[in-house]
Amino acid sequence: MLWLVNSLFAGDQIHFVWLRIHGARATGLGEKFKIGWSFLAGQMLLGAVLVLAYHFKWLPELTLIAFAPILFRGFAWFAKRSRPLVVRRLGCTELAHALVFGVLLAASFSIVR
């Protein structure tokens, strides 16, 4: 299960970086949706997979909290005003998301199991 959740996280993170690169000059919600519809669909699918995995007791409930920051960050991109892409800042924020995810994921499995 750890491999699966790590793969889901990595896939979402890679897809988000792709979105930021391709949507760097997107203005307005319509243009962002045109560029990022596949990312948005992936976010919704990821959320559904996590809820189902929790429902069937394959994941501890705290694991859902580990995914909260990246899901929020993904949905929030569509609502935010467009900003120039700063690759170094994007790398640092994605590293921070990975570290927070790792800590929360480890905590979720160590507390419950």
C-alpha positions as CSV (number, residue, x, y, z in Angstrom):
1,M,0.0,0.0,0.0
2,L,2.9,2.3,0.7
3,W,4.2,1.8,-2.9
4,L,0.7,2.7,-4.2
5,V,0.3,5.9,-2.2
6,N,3.8,7.0,-3.0
7,S,3.2,6.3,-6.7
8,L,-0.1,8.3,-6.5
9,F,1.7,11.2,-4.9
10,A,4.6,11.2,-7.4
11,G,2.2,11.0,-10.3
12,D,0.2,14.0,-9.0
13,Q,3.4,15.9,-8.4
14,I,4.7,15.3,-11.9
15,H,1.4,16.1,-13.4
16,F,1.3,19.4,-11.4
17,V,4.8,20.4,-12.6
18,W,3.6,19.7,-16.2
19,L,0.6,21.8,-15.6
20,R,2.6,24.7,-14.2
21,I,5.0,24.6,-17.2
22,H,2.2,24.4,-19.8
23,G,0.0,26.8,-18.0
24,A,2.6,29.4,-17.2
25,R,1.0,32.0,-19.5
26,A,-2.6,31.0,-19.0
27,T,-4.9,33.8,-18.1
28,G,-8.4,33.3,-16.9
29,L,-10.2,30.3,-15.7
30,G,-11.3,29.3,-19.2
31,E,-7.8,29.1,-20.5
32,K,-6.6,27.4,-17.4
33,F,-9.3,24.8,-17.7
34,K,-8.5,24.2,-21.4
35,I,-4.9,23.5,-20.5
36,G,-5.4,21.7,-17.2
37,W,-8.6,19.7,-17.7
38,S,-6.6,16.4,-17.5
39,F,-4.9,17.5,-14.3
40,L,-8.2,18.5,-12.8
41,A,-9.7,15.1,-13.8
42,G,-6.6,13.4,-12.3
43,Q,-7.1,15.3,-9.1
44,M,-10.7,14.2,-8.8
45,L,-9.8,10.6,-9.7
46,L,-7.0,10.7,-7.0
47,G,-9.5,11.9,-4.4
48,A,-12.0,9.2,-5.3
49,V,-9.3,6.5,-5.2
50,L,-8.2,7.7,-1.7
51,V,-11.8,7.8,-0.4
52,L,-12.4,4.3,-1.7
53,A,-9.2,3.0,-0.2
54,Y,-10.1,4.5,3.1
55,H,-13.7,3.2,2.9
56,F,-12.4,-0.4,2.3
57,K,-9.9,0.0,5.2
58,W,-6.9,-0.3,2.9
59,L,-5.5,3.0,4.2
60,P,-5.5,4.6,7.6
61,E,-7.7,7.7,7.8
62,L,-4.7,9.9,8.5
63,T,-3.3,9.1,5.1
64,L,-6.0,11.2,3.6
65,I,-4.6,14.2,5.5
66,A,-1.2,13.5,3.9
67,F,-2.7,14.1,0.5
68,A,-4.6,17.2,1.5
69,P,-1.9,19.7,0.8
70,I,-1.2,18.5,-2.8
71,L,-4.9,18.2,-3.5
72,F,-5.5,21.7,-2.2
73,R,-2.5,23.1,-4.2
74,G,-3.8,21.5,-7.3
75,F,-7.4,22.8,-7.1
76,A,-6.1,26.3,-5.9
77,W,-4.1,26.8,-9.1
78,F,-7.2,27.2,-11.1
79,A,-8.5,29.9,-8.7
80,K,-5.3,31.9,-8.4
81,R,-4.2,34.8,-10.6
82,S,-1.6,33.8,-13.1
83,R,2.0,34.4,-12.0
84,P,5.2,34.1,-14.0
85,L,6.7,30.6,-13.6
86,V,9.8,30.7,-11.4
87,V,11.3,27.2,-11.8
88,R,13.4,27.4,-8.7
89,R,10.5,28.4,-6.5
90,L,8.4,25.6,-8.0
91,G,11.1,23.1,-7.3
92,C,11.4,24.3,-3.7
93,T,7.6,24.2,-3.1
94,E,7.3,20.7,-4.6
95,L,10.2,19.6,-2.4
96,A,8.4,21.0,0.6
97,H,5.2,19.2,-0.4
98,A,7.2,15.9,-0.7
99,L,8.7,16.4,2.8
100,V,5.3,17.2,4.4
101,F,3.7,14.3,2.6
102,G,6.5,11.9,3.7
103,V,6.2,13.0,7.4
104,L,2.4,12.8,7.4
105,L,2.3,9.5,5.6
106,A,4.8,7.9,8.0
107,A,2.9,9.3,10.9
108,S,-0.4,7.9,9.5
109,F,1.0,4.4,9.2
110,S,2.9,4.5,12.5
111,I,0.1,5.8,14.6
112,V,-2.6,3.5,13.4
113,R,-0.7,0.3,12.6
